[in-house]
Amino acid sequence: MIIERNSILDVLSKVVGITDRHNVMPILRNVKLSFGETSTITATDLEVSAIVALPKADEELTLLLNGRILLDILKGLNPGDVEFVKDDSSILIKQGKTSYTLALESVEDFPSVEGDIKDISADFTIDTKTLIGAIKKVEYSVSQDETRYSLCGVRLASKGGKLATVSTDGFRLSLNTKDVVVDMPGVTIPRKAVGDIYNIVGMGENVRVVAGRAMIKFITSTSTLVCRVIDMAYPDFEAVISNVNGGHNDATVDKAEFLKAVKKVLVVADSDRLIKASFSSGLLRLETQGNVGRASETIPLEYDGGNITLTINGRYLSDVLAYAVDENIKLKVPKPGEFGSIFFIENDASALGIIMPIKA
């Protein structure tokens, strides 16, 4: 059978990451290639599974091959046709003077990955770029702490009848809402599946999202991605957000200047990355003192509240500003004498970042 090299390589490069995750069951390092009138490539780690369409083939052929090895082989070949010749126990992959003979594993031993979603709680269709944009907007505050596994993912939920993406690591929170009508109780997509959404779901123009209590499925015209959700209680993010109007003063700052100032003072910060942010009428002063020295930077600020100094993790500041798109960021700063979070608001509150200061 003759197959055009790039038709497999492009898709394989997007799904092979799934096969790299599971070392306990060697069979999960494989991809299943099914050729025929309907051709597909399948990969799974039992928690995330992908089925992606390939160009149809003139012959019927099903193979189970190590995904990473196959990827490296195809990368080393030239663009153009590649010959696949199967016998009882091996497959010959040949192009010109280059050939590889690989042992085959039993296709019957590969787990089934196409499962129905039970207890459907949401079923909607959305522009793929809109969905991916909403997830990317909040990915920076996903927890990396596996001991707080309930926070190790991006939450899809509805807020005011619209689609919301949320993440938090317990010290900061980010929220993005899109003008897409959705009614769903909320599901948490594991951190490791987020990249698969970008790579695999991102190949389609529109995506149908079907969510249940234990699984969520993303269906496009060329792919299906199924992942097990984090079935654990998630913090009440709306209760956190509801505090935005209480005990705070308003401020506005140029995003680029703010981000540049943060990066400047972080140069000499210690590993805890702590920065003191002093708000006063018309000015924002950032300071840090580390073992190697101290730094300060002052930038203009629209602010009429009382003077207040907050200690903030500088990396958290850098993240929320780097992911902001507005030229000017609106802030909600705790009033003097009160301890509360700082709110970063853009796009008429469709995007929100929250950072909890550190008590001195």
Secondary structure, 3 states (H helix, E strand, C coil): CEEEHHHHHHHHHHHHHHHCCCCCCHHHHEEEEEECCCEEEEEECCCEEEEEEECCCCCCEEEEEEHHHHHHHHHHCCCCEEEEEECCCEEEEEECCEEEEEECCCHHHCCCCCCCCCCCCEEEEEEHHHHHHHHHHHHHHCCCCHHHHHHCEEEEEEECCEEEEEEECCCEEEEEEEEEECCCCCEEEEHHHHHHHHHCHHHCCEEEEEECCCEEEEECCCEEEEEECCCCCCCCHHHHHHHHHCCEEEEEEEHHHHHHHHHHHHCCCCCCCEEEEEEECCEEEEEEEECCEEEEEEEECEECCCCEEEEEEHHHHHHHHHCCCCCEEEEEEECCCCCCCEEEEECCCCEEEEECCECC
